[in-house]
Amino acid sequence: MRIRIRHEITQRFDPGSRNMAVTVRLTPRSHEGQFILRWALDLNSDCRLAAQEDAFGNLCHTFSVVGPADHLSVIAEGEVETQDTTGIMHGTVERFPPSLFLRQTDLTETTPAVVAFAESVKGPEDDPLGQLHALMVALHEAVEEQEGPALGGPLSADAALLAGKSCSGGIAHLFTAAARHLGLPARHISGYLAPEGADEGVGVARHWAEAYAPKIGWISFDAGRNLCGTEHYVRLAVALDAMGVAPLRSTGLEIEEQVSAVDGRSPQKLAQAQSQVQS
């Protein structure tokens, strides 16, 4: 499947801001089931991008903006060829052993409520794959997905569970927190979801989780949709939680995002899929 993506981020600054340092995570990598055909970043500022990799192997770009400036716009655009691997990840950059992803963070803290939820779906230790699927189903039933800041500031695992509803990022936090409590390494993924039919319009930015099952490897789980990853997903970045996969990190005040991800075989024109403003 060929997917066309356009992701625009505009960040506003205090009037007259000067010398802003910016880090952008908006460049996906190729791996088995995902091949980057073309990809480009465009800025509204005259500066030089410095390409690098973060600790998890995500492709990043850093740059400085010499003010005064009141806003910054970044556009990532490209095409990706995908294939269905039934959610199993091969060929990804792996800088750390799976055991690192047992580490909890502030956003995946195992509060009493999260521990009780994880224990309620605990299964045989000799069947980690079955345990992970059971966790995904239970989470899908316990937390209703709603629209929200998929790439901005999703809820913590505890907040998502207590609210009974969350955006995809909060649901991913709850999945990773519960899986780690059960001794199953899990990590946070950012990316894009294209529609499963040309008549469904444009796609969205999205978060999901990957968990590690011995003898199989890393497997993607989207508990909000109650399925493992398919060819309709484009994987962008990986980390312990949403903070680590933030598409743009700087000192700005507000962020506005517009995202589209469509089946590249469709003649449909790219259109706005998601717009969000955060302080």
C-alpha positions as CSV (number, residue, x, y, z in Angstrom):
1,M,0.0,0.0,0.0
2,R,1.3,3.5,-0.8
3,I,0.5,6.2,1.7
4,R,0.9,9.9,1.2
5,I,1.5,12.0,4.3
6,R,1.6,15.7,5.0
7,H,2.2,16.9,8.6
8,E,2.4,20.6,9.3
9,I,3.2,22.1,12.7
10,T,3.1,25.7,13.6
11,Q,4.4,26.9,17.0
12,R,4.0,30.4,18.3
13,F,6.5,32.2,20.5
14,D,6.5,35.2,22.8
15,P,6.7,38.4,20.7
16,G,10.3,39.2,19.9
17,S,11.7,35.8,20.9
18,R,15.3,35.2,19.9
19,N,17.7,32.3,19.5
20,M,15.3,29.3,19.8
21,A,16.6,25.8,19.7
22,V,14.3,23.3,18.1
23,T,14.3,19.5,17.8
24,V,12.0,17.8,15.2
25,R,11.1,14.1,15.1
26,L,9.1,14.0,11.9
27,T,11.2,11.6,9.7
28,P,10.2,7.9,9.6
29,R,12.7,5.1,9.0
30,S,12.4,2.1,6.6
31,H,12.1,-1.4,8.0
32,E,10.4,-4.6,7.1
33,G,6.9,-3.8,5.9
34,Q,7.7,0.0,5.6
35,F,9.8,1.6,2.9
36,I,10.2,5.4,2.6
37,L,9.9,6.3,-1.0
38,R,10.4,10.0,-0.5
39,W,10.4,12.4,2.5
40,A,11.2,16.0,2.9
41,L,11.1,18.7,5.7
42,D,10.4,22.3,5.0
43,L,10.7,25.3,7.3
44,N,9.5,28.9,7.2
45,S,12.8,30.0,8.7
46,D,16.1,30.4,7.0
47,C,18.3,28.0,9.0
48,R,20.3,24.8,8.5
49,L,18.9,21.5,9.6
50,A,21.4,19.2,11.5
51,A,20.4,15.5,11.1
52,Q,21.1,13.1,14.0
53,E,19.6,10.2,15.9
54,D,18.3,10.2,19.4
55,A,19.0,7.5,22.0
56,F,16.3,5.2,20.6
57,G,17.5,5.5,17.0
58,N,14.8,7.9,15.9
59,L,15.8,10.2,13.1
60,C,15.8,13.8,14.4
61,H,16.7,17.2,13.1
62,T,17.9,20.1,15.2
63,F,18.2,23.8,14.3
64,S,18.3,27.2,15.8
65,V,16.1,30.2,14.9
66,V,17.6,33.6,15.2
67,G,14.9,36.1,16.1
68,P,13.0,38.2,16.6
69,A,10.3,35.7,15.5
70,D,6.7,35.1,16.5
71,H,6.1,31.6,15.0
72,L,7.8,28.7,13.4
73,S,6.2,26.3,10.8
74,V,7.5,22.9,9.9
75,I,6.1,20.7,7.2
76,A,6.9,17.0,6.7
77,E,5.7,15.5,3.5
78,G,6.3,12.2,1.7
79,E,5.2,8.8,0.5
80,V,5.6,5.5,2.2
81,E,5.2,1.9,0.8
82,T,3.8,-0.5,3.4
83,Q,3.0,-4.2,3.7
84,D,1.0,-6.1,6.3
85,T,3.3,-8.0,8.6
86,T,0.5,-9.0,11.1
87,G,2.0,-6.4,13.5
88,I,5.3,-8.2,13.8
89,M,8.3,-5.7,13.6
90,H,11.5,-6.7,11.9
91,G,14.4,-4.6,10.7
92,T,13.9,-1.7,13.2
93,V,16.8,0.1,14.8
94,E,17.3,-1.5,18.2
95,R,19.7,0.4,20.5
96,F,18.7,-1.3,23.8
97,P,17.7,-4.8,25.0
98,P,14.0,-5.4,25.5
99,S,14.4,-5.2,29.3
100,L,15.0,-1.4,29.1
101,F,11.3,-1.1,28.1
102,L,10.2,-2.5,31.5
103,R,11.1,0.9,32.9
104,Q,8.1,3.0,33.9
105,T,7.8,6.8,33.5
106,D,5.7,9.5,35.1
107,L,3.1,9.0,32.3
108,T,3.1,5.2,32.7
109,E,3.2,5.1,36.5
110,T,1.7,1.9,38.0
111,T,-0.7,3.4,40.5
112,P,-3.0,1.1,42.5
113,A,-5.7,1.4,39.9
114,V,-3.3,0.5,37.0
115,V,-1.9,-2.4,39.0
116,A,-5.4,-3.7,39.7
117,F,-6.4,-3.5,36.0
118,A,-3.2,-5.3,34.9
119,E,-3.7,-8.1,37.5
120,S,-7.3,-8.5,36.4
121,V,-6.2,-9.7,33.0
122,K,-3.1,-11.6,34.1
123,G,-2.7,-14.9,32.3
124,P,-0.3,-17.8,32.1
125,E,3.4,-16.7,32.1
126,D,4.2,-19.2,29.4
127,D,1.9,-17.5,26.9
128,P,3.1,-13.9,26.6
129,L,1.4,-13.4,23.2
130,G,-2.0,-14.6,24.6
131,Q,-1.4,-12.3,27.6
132,L,-0.8,-9.3,25.3
133,H,-3.9,-9.9,23.2
134,A,-6.0,-10.3,26.3
135,L,-4.6,-7.0,27.7
136,M,-5.5,-5.3,24.4
137,V,-9.0,-6.6,24.4
138,A,-9.6,-5.7,28.1
139,L,-8.2,-2.2,27.6
140,H,-10.4,-1.6,24.5
141,E,-13.4,-2.5,26.6
142,A,-12.4,-0.4,29.6
143,V,-11.4,2.8,27.9
144,E,-13.3,4.5,25.1
145,E,-11.2,6.2,22.5
146,Q,-12.0,9.9,21.8
147,E,-10.4,12.6,19.8
148,G,-7.5,14.4,21.4
149,P,-4.0,15.6,21.1
150,A,-2.5,12.5,19.6
151,L,0.9,14.0,19.2
152,G,0.7,16.6,21.9
153,G,-0.1,15.9,25.5
154,P,-2.0,12.7,26.0
155,L,-3.3,11.5,29.4
156,S,-1.2,9.4,31.7
157,A,-2.0,5.7,32.1
158,D,-3.8,6.3,35.5
159,A,-5.8,9.3,34.2
160,A,-6.9,7.4,31.1
161,L,-8.1,4.5,33.2
162,L,-9.9,6.6,35.8
163,A,-11.6,8.7,33.1
164,G,-12.7,5.7,31.1
165,K,-11.9,7.6,27.9
166,S,-8.8,8.9,26.2
167,C,-7.1,9.8,23.0
168,S,-4.8,7.1,21.4
169,G,-1.8,8.4,23.3
170,G,-3.4,7.9,26.7
171,I,-4.6,4.4,25.7
172,A,-1.0,3.6,24.6
173,H,0.3,4.7,28.0
174,L,-2.1,2.4,29.8
175,F,-1.2,-0.5,27.6
176,T,2.5,0.0,28.2
177,A,2.1,0.5,31.9
178,A,0.1,-2.6,32.4
179,A,2.3,-4.7,30.1
180,R,5.4,-3.6,32.0
181,H,3.8,-4.4,35.3
182,L,3.1,-7.9,34.0
183,G,6.8,-8.3,33.1
184,L,6.3,-7.8,29.4
185,P,8.5,-5.1,27.8
186,A,6.4,-2.4,26.0
187,R,7.1,0.9,24.3
188,H,5.4,3.9,22.9
189,I,5.0,4.5,19.2
190,S,4.0,7.6,17.2
191,G,3.0,7.5,13.6
192,Y,0.1,7.9,11.1
193,L,-3.0,5.9,10.2
194,A,-4.3,6.1,6.7
195,P,-8.0,5.3,5.9
196,E,-8.9,1.7,5.1
197,G,-10.9,2.8,2.0
198,A,-10.7,5.7,-0.4
199,D,-14.1,6.9,0.5
200,E,-13.2,7.4,4.2
201,G,-11.3,10.6,3.6
202,V,-8.0,11.5,5.2
203,G,-6.2,9.9,8.0
204,V,-4.7,11.0,11.3
205,A,-1.6,11.2,13.5
206,R,-1.8,8.4,16.0
207,H,-0.1,6.7,19.0
208,W,0.0,3.0,19.7
209,A,2.2,0.5,21.6
210,E,4.7,-2.3,20.8
211,A,5.3,-5.2,23.2
212,Y,8.0,-7.8,23.2
213,A,7.1,-11.5,23.1
214,P,10.1,-14.0,23.3
215,K,10.6,-16.1,20.2
216,I,8.5,-13.6,18.2
217,G,9.9,-10.2,18.8
218,W,8.3,-6.8,18.9
219,I,4.6,-6.7,18.0
220,S,2.4,-3.6,17.5
221,F,-0.8,-3.3,19.5
222,D,-3.4,-0.5,18.9
223,A,-5.8,-1.1,21.8
224,G,-7.9,1.9,20.8
225,R,-8.9,0.1,17.6
226,N,-8.4,-3.4,19.1
227,L,-6.0,-4.7,16.5
228,C,-2.4,-5.2,15.7
229,G,-0.7,-2.9,13.2
230,T,-1.6,-3.4,9.5
231,E,-0.4,-1.9,6.2
232,H,-2.5,1.2,7.0
233,Y,0.0,2.3,9.7
234,V,3.2,4.3,9.3
235,R,5.6,4.1,12.2
236,L,7.4,7.3,13.0
237,A,9.2,7.3,16.4
238,V,9.7,5.1,19.5
239,A,10.3,5.9,23.1
240,L,9.3,5.0,26.7
241,D,6.2,7.4,26.5
242,A,4.7,10.2,24.5
243,M,7.3,12.8,25.7
244,G,10.0,10.8,24.0
245,V,8.3,10.8,20.6
246,A,7.1,14.5,20.6
247,P,7.3,15.7,17.0
248,L,8.6,19.1,18.0
249,R,10.4,20.3,21.1
250,S,11.2,23.9,21.7
251,T,10.3,26.8,23.9
252,G,7.1,27.9,22.1
253,L,3.8,28.7,23.8
254,E,1.2,27.1,21.4
255,I,1.2,24.3,18.9
256,E,-1.2,23.9,15.9
257,E,-1.1,20.7,13.9
258,Q,-2.6,19.6,10.6
259,V,-2.1,16.0,9.5
260,S,-3.2,14.0,6.5
261,A,-2.4,10.4,5.6
262,V,-4.2,8.9,2.6
263,D,-4.0,5.9,0.3
264,G,-1.6,7.1,-2.4
265,R,-3.5,5.0,-5.0
266,S,-6.5,7.3,-4.5
267,P,-6.9,10.4,-6.6
268,Q,-8.2,12.3,-3.6
269,K,-6.6,15.6,-2.8
270,L,-4.7,15.9,0.5
271,A,-6.8,17.8,3.0
272,Q,-6.7,18.8,6.6
273,A,-7.2,15.8,8.9
274,Q,-6.4,17.1,12.4
275,S,-6.0,20.5,13.9
276,Q,-5.1,21.1,17.5
277,V,-4.0,24.0,19.7
278,Q,-2.2,23.6,23.0
279,S,-0.8,25.9,25.5
